[in-house]
């Protein structure tokens, strides 16, 4: 139990760090009045979205909590307290999103202001903003899981066989985290892409306004979108991955209790506590790593981020070796979790599983970088195919996306087999956890991106001199490789965590074999495999409809607001170049300032996102329950296997196709030479590449990343209902 | 054994029918000299492709046959004769493609000529051409399988336990059929799309030549493509489905031998022979049905086709009831094929399984029609989204394709569960066979389409008066619903056949459970699930590269052949309207006649298709062998389950997305009203729809249909190597 308390303390430490950095940021100079005004628009819009979203989610949480409470009371293996776990999990997830976004919307314009002076100062603020999010997520995750675990242990008593019940009840926490995450990811994804597409199609393409220009009514919504999608959505996403991988390892670790209780000196709990301890260590090394992220004016932000991540990674590897060797016995014999056959487990084996998981995750990241990176053969292939028009660009992008699944899947399959070889299913779960232990700093780097992006938008809208925008662009441009490796970890760990949760489900549902040739299982496999397709189509349809709403609103403002209309004419006359207007044109232009009704656009995006997130979200929760109760645990097992396999595949396909299209478009922006011919920005080939990028947007930012959550959420739902259907 | 002989006789009858119709067609008036010349270009091009393809395949067949012979000699459950089965299967598949294509390339220009006189005569010839293909496929299938079965029974002896060995050896036939089918489908698909895209992009778009115009050097290749892709490719495809479903049912039927041998009066073989008998009945009802396909001048070809199919369907249902009740005992008790638990089987149950399979297949067809049909909501959705450009058109099409997987998968899952409920795994296999028993007439209808399409092309190239083209267009326009239902059967039966073959594999490999939570199985599941993605990307990449070759060749001819260059100038001057040229323009135009080097384009398409078909084809054969031998039967089982699930999903997604894009484009061709605005042919919205159609082409005609073969081929490979890895 002491170990659990130590982990909880690390969680508290993370929250304190978060709190300290928040205060530090708040004290920074908020910049000019205009910056502050724009910043507050964005902050208000983002908070308005969260408020609207949480209003809906509260109903969902209460409804599910009641059902969980009732069902928990009707089985001996669970308890009504599962409802409490669920509520706490959902609350922590929501809180992590809220805290992260609040600081992000404070950090963004302060970063802009700092960029007026120096790159190093701007990096410091943007990264501090990201690290508040990162540490908040891991802090709340460890504190919530560890705190509840300790509480339940005291509540239910310390006998070994009570731990299974404790973990059943605790699984509600993961369910809360995952369901909120899915809604947040889907809702945020719809919001950000609807605003983005709306701002681009009407603003940039139809009206010819430059990106992030204050005349465009959707521009604030677009920047709000970066926060609700890329900050709050991603935070909730990683929160659920983190919590899911810890819980999955704990449940599988519990199977060793009967064997370990006389040898590990912790009443057999060593394998259960190890995941919490590893998570705690991850927090501490993340904090240490984050201190290494700093540069001078001429320094490269990429180097700084890499230094921080690398330091944290090496420390984690070393510390986890000692934690594993220290906590687990050197060797023990136990029946395989599902097969029942005795095999030998070793502490070294568990460590090797972790190492191999890390290697697989890093390699998946490099493959991701290869398939989506600017200047790499696949992206160049798309660039070349853009010269014969949008159709060949799309075909090439689809091909690249599909092909990019091959090596990551081989790596994931190898990771499963190797970590199983070294430490059974527990090894698979620990390998997944190993990839996510450094979520603290990983997420800090991820969230730093949208903050820098926002800072650039604010620089543009508040009409700062070009060198400010150049500095924020420099911040924004880096972190791609780091983000790619983060994605690799997210995908690989999702597959492994899903497998761990799947085994945990089988264990709790008392099913020893999900036989593929059983027609119920095969039917489940087909149904499960279909869900990511249906889910993606719903998400894409939602983005389409929401974007339409936005397009209509922007068009309305452009025709109904006379000042905007006049300013647009001026802008057209000067081909978008409005920095040196004179005389009457300048007057007209200045009269339009502030006339765009940003709030309307924010409201439309919010409403559309909230409305559209409900269907796909409910689908993920209801289908496994339905299949489990109607067709039984075997069909449900098939469903989980199906959704995991196609979910991982579709996630990789969609994310990488979208990423590759995005960078193919970017390669045209500075002009490019292909087969001896020069193509500049605005050429037909560039336009074809823009089509690909637009197609890729909902794939890579809405449906793709949601699928990682979908597969884990469905597994957790199954795990929670397992005691009821066995 | 008498039943097997009856079935073989039905096969002979089908071949006689085929032969008779071929002679009938050959005697028809071949039309004007120009028609004959164009017809012979197409026929020569098609035969040149087949020749080149078969040259490569012979090497493949010999190599695999040697391996099979060696491996067959080294296991007691198989025999070197498996190599003979393989060679015969491959030969029959190749022969079916050859015969079908030869008659199709005779029927096409005779249909054009008949269309000069009447619609009914043209329909008769086009349908007769299709029926030669249809009857050839089923005749060779039943004759080959039935003949070999009888031969092996005599060779190995009639003891009950010898049948398992006989079926192991016979599975080589299915392997031969499937591997040739995959190469033919992929090669044909690459050929036809490379020619199509090449002809369209340079000819129609760049040079402004109307479709099928003799000035376009790729136009003959385009028409050859219809034959090698849609006729020969589809023939080989259905041949393998047909053979696979018969063989799968026979293998599963063999498990009943110990129970049935004292009660069915056929030495226990009733359940083994039933599939052959059902196939034989299917041949006879198909012939009867084909006599019902005839119309008068004002009649609707659709009605005629429907009448034929419906008649055959009703007769089949009635006859199969009597066959099942007549051959199988009313009730018998047997252990479940894989579970080993005793259950009761009934003849009625087997019949109900068949009926439910048919219903599911028809419903899948209607859903296909709904998602891809002109004027239906999904296609209208794509049409609407085309008004905001190609990007939204693509997003909408991807969404429609993904969404369209949902109901078919639910139907397939239901078909699996219900037919299993009624008659176990044998019921699942028989349900699949039930959908394919009428392949004779179904394929006749399918192959009638490309013949009519070709006839239209020849009418255009030989400069016939417009009413001829109108008649052939009328022929070509129908059969969509019939084709959609055919597709439904193909998809649903592929899933069920794969499951049957999968169970047959498990039975022969002596594996009683493929447990999803076994890490080897899970790894296999991931790898298998990835293959359809990799395979599709290879196919799409191949089309892209082959099309590039074609584009470069057409561009070369347009610049290097002075007569063509001059004629193109004339055509540009008259905006493509060249029917009433006068004076010098007419002279220039006529001078270009016959200058386009069609043969060059045919050669390029051929070379590219042959080159590009090898990789994806080998992938399908080598991967299961590799996984089976290296990681064992369990991992191979996982691989098969994975490839089946994502293969079916990707096939539905790609086929339906492609079909929907195609029809969305067609809806623009006559001009269309959307939200009160009129969009005509050539508008930006139409151009956006053309982009979607081009993207859909390789999806629906190359990779999508190949996936159905891929999943069965991999299952058959596993079945064949099962005795070696158990």
Interface residues (C-beta under 8 A of the other chain):
Chain A: X201 X338 X339 X385 X388 X389 X390 X391 X392 X394 X395 X396 X398 X399 X400 X401 X402 X403 X405 X406 X409 X410 X412 X413 X414 X416 X417 X420 X425 X428 X495 X499 X502 X503 X506 X513 X514 X515 X516 X517 X518 X519 X520 X521 X522 X523 X524 X525 X526 X527 X529 X530 X533 X534 X536 X537 X538 X540 X541 X543 X544 X551 X637 X638 X641 X642 X645 X646 X648 X649 X653 X690 X691 X694 X695 X698
Chain B: X201 X338 X339 X385 X388 X389 X390 X391 X392 X394 X395 X396 X398 X399 X400 X401 X402 X403 X405 X406 X409 X410 X412 X413 X414 X416 X417 X420 X425 X428 X495 X499 X502 X503 X506 X513 X514 X515 X516 X517 X518 X519 X520 X521 X522 X523 X524 X525 X526 X527 X529 X530 X533 X534 X536 X537 X538 X540 X541 X543 X544 X551 X637 X638 X641 X642 X645 X646 X648 X649 X653 X690 X691 X694 X695 X698
